[in-house]
Amino acid sequence: MSDTNEFEQDYDDELDYTLSSLGIPVADWQRRVSASDVVYLLDQCPFLEIRDAQEQSPAKPKLIRARSGWKIHDLGNQLSSSPGLLLFGHPKISSSTEEDGTEGGTGVPKAGTIINQAVITAFEMVELALQRGWSVIKLIDGHPLMAWAAWVQSLDSGIGIEGYVPSAKDFAKLQRLKAPRTESGIAPKMSR
């Protein structure tokens, strides 16, 4: 057996031992990648890219810090965002420079899970589009959750959105989101 094969076997044995000691089933590393594997990976990397449906020339790029801690790339007529460094688990960003050149401070505001951060960021991007006077948002591309969140916010804000066709599941999710807490089966705690 060559040194390379011995190393690979030692590595496989070590990995199998570690997994079994943690109570994790030994993985079949030779299996095919499934659709659910791909969806899982995509869920870890949400992003959204929208633009003004009116064709305009882009402005000088700027970075805006969203309430979620994510950076929104602002080209005037186009906005995009993803977790950036936060995707890799960076709990703090050492410093950030704001538009006026001042230091933005350290740390990222606590914005919950990556799912919550994605929704907050999509909502904020739609609000920025409204502030810029866009009449219609064109969805270029995005993670399904962020595209859904942009659609929800566009409904609430009264701005049109192209490139997103909501499904029956999307409408059902929206209805659950808008339902009063007692209708959803979660009643407020009564004080005595």
N, C-alpha and C positions, 0 to 999 in steps of 0.2 A: 504494500500500500504506500502511495506517495505521501510526502509531508503535507501536501495540500489536502488530499483526501482525509488524512488523519485529523488535520485541523478542523475540516468541515464536520467530520463525525463527532469530534470532541465538542464542537460548538453546538451541534444538534442535540447531543446527549445533555449538555449543560442547560440548554433551553428547555428541553423536555422535563428535566428534573425541576427547574425553577417553576415552570407552569404547574406541574403536578403538586409541588409543595404549596403553591398558592391556591390549590383547588380549582385550577383552570384546566379544562380539557386540553389535551395535547393537540396542537393545531396541525392540520394537513397543509403544509406549505406548498404542495404541488397542485392543489386543487385549482380549478378555473375561477376567475374573478366573476362574481355574480352581479346582477343588476342591483341588488340590495347593497352590495359592497360599494359600488359606485355612488349610489344615492347617499350612503353614510358619509363618504368622503366629501361629496358636494355639500352636505349639510354642515360640514365643518368649515366651509369656505364661502359664506354668503357674500353676495355683491349685488350692486344695482347700478345701471347706467341709463340715464334718461336725458332727453334733450327737448328743446322747444320745437314743436312741430313746424313752426315757421322757419324756413331756411335762413339763417343769419350767419354772419362770419363770427368765428370764435373770438373771445377776448383773451387778454393775457391771463395765463393760468394762475389761480390762487388756491390756497388751501384754507378750508374752514374747519375748525374743530367742532364736531357735532356734540350734542349733549351726551351721547353714548360714549364719547371718547374717540370715536372713529374720525378719520379725516375725510372730508368731502372735497373732491377735486372739482373746482369751479372754473369752467371755461366761458362763463357768461351765458351761453345758449345751451350748455351741456353740463350735467352733473354726474359724478360717479363716486362710489364709495365701496370700501370693503374693510374688514378688520385691520388690515395692514399688520403692523408689529404685534397687535393684540392677538392675532391669529396664532402666534408662537408662544403665547402665554406670558408676554411681558407685562407684569403687573404695574410697572411705572414707565413713563416716558420721561427721560432725564430732563428735557426741557423742550419747549416748543416756542416758536416765534410767531406772534400774531401778525395780522396784516399791517399794523402800524409800526412794526419792528420791535415792539416790547416783548419781553419774555412772558410766555403764557403760563409759566409755573410748572410744577412737577406733578406727576401722578395723573391718574385717570379717574374721573368721577365714577362712583359706584353706580353702574347701570344694569346690574343683574346679569342674567345668562346671555350667551351669545345670541339666543333667539330674541330676547327682549331688546338687546342692542341693535340687532338687525331691523326690528320693527320700528324702534325709535328713530333710527337713522333714515329709513324710508319715509316715515312721516315728515321728518324735518326737511328732506329733499323736496317733497311736494310743497311744503310751506315756502321754501326758498324759490321754487318755480312761481308760486303765486306772487310773492314779493317782487319778482322780476317782471311781472305782467304777462307771463306766458298764458295764452288762451287755451292751448292744448298741450299736454305732455305726450311725447312719443317715447315709448318704452323700447330702448335699444336691446337690452339684454339684462338678465338678472336671475338670481336664485329665486325659485318659486315663492318662498316665504316673503322675500322683499318685494317681489312684483305684486303679490297679493296685498301687502301692507300699503304699497303705493296706490293701488286701486282703491282700497278702503278709504285712505286719506283723500283721494281725489273725489270720491263720492261725498264725503263730509265737507269738502272745501268748495265743491261746485265747479271744479276744473275738469275738462275732458281728458281722457287718457286713451291713446292709440297703442295697439300692439299687445293688449291684454284682453283676452276673452275669458270672463269668469265662468267657471263650471258650476254645476248644481252644488257640488261640495263647497265651493268658495262662498256661494250664497248662504248655505247652511252654517258655515263657520262664522260668517258675518252676523247671521241672526243670533247665534249663540253668544257672540261677543256683545251684541247690543241688548240682549235680553236682561231684564231686571234680575238681580241676584236671587230673588225668591222664585222666579220662574225657572231658573237654572237648577233648582234643587238645593241651592246654598242659601240658607236663611241667615240674616244677620243675628248675631248673638244678642239675646235679650238680657238686659241687666235686671237684677232683682232689687 
